[in-house]
Amino acid sequence: MEKKEWYLEYEIHINRPGLLGDIASLLGMLSINIITINGVDDSRRGMLLLCKSHEQIERLQSILATMEDITVTKLREPKLRDRLAVRHGRYIQRDADDKKTFRFVRDELGLLVDFMAELFKQEGHKLIGIRGMPRVGKTESIVAASVCANKRWLFVSSTLIKQTVRSQLIEDEYNENNVFIVDGIVSTRRSNERHWQLIRELMRLPATKVIEHPDIFVRHTEYKLDDFDYIIELRHDADEEITYDLVAQSSFFGNDGFSNIDF
């Protein structure tokens, strides 16, 4: 029988010496392997486990329920957030009302890049929006995640080096393994019909598209926020307000010496 992965997370009430050893010994007696282990947030520990049968997990769950030092908070097939939590030692913050919105601050760029890289590795159409003020690291994080996912990135519109708006791609750029990056503000302010036709073509391509400033993008197109699979918010600090009026008025998007390139 093929082995299956599980995610175990428990909260520690009494962090006595030998607690982790007892749990590791229990897993060993049940023939359950530990793949990865790490502290997760405050007073919690997460483990990626590998075992042959569901009965092993049921026995583990019943035994752990009798231990007074801990409380099992999660025992399930691992989700992406679980894998990242074990890898980085903390959970990605998710909006309580909109489950597809994930929040990061600049100090968490490593976690953000890892999260996006895992999304980029998934095959098929994926539409990702990323919100944030200028110079917070949006584009750089997308590029870094593309590198981690071994994907080629293509700027359809961007302000990373020069203000770029593309109206066509060469044949080998229409590749499902590429990550297509669109700056919603640049596209709406400097685009033409050929540019929008290109974006519509890319939307039909079973590949990953990342839209910076998705709120501006949907305001001027036929697309809606409901069309996005994930929305990522990146801030300098947790209390920063993402204000699109200030973004649109920023000299970064105006006549500040950056030249324009049209393809």
Secondary structure, 3 states (H helix, E strand, C coil): CCCEEEEEEEEECCCCCCHHHHHHHHHHHCCCEEEEEEECCCCEEEEEEEECCHHHHHHHHHHHCCCCCEEEEEEECCCHHHHHHHHHCCCCEECCCCCCEEEEEHHHHHHHHHHHHHHHHCCCCEEEEEECCCCCCHHHHHHHHHHHCCCEEEECEECCCCEEECCCCCHHHCCCCEEEEEEHHHHHHHCCHHHHHHHHHHHCCCCEEEEECHHHHHHCCCCCHHHCCEEEEEECCCCCCCCHHHHHHCHHHCCCCCCEEEC
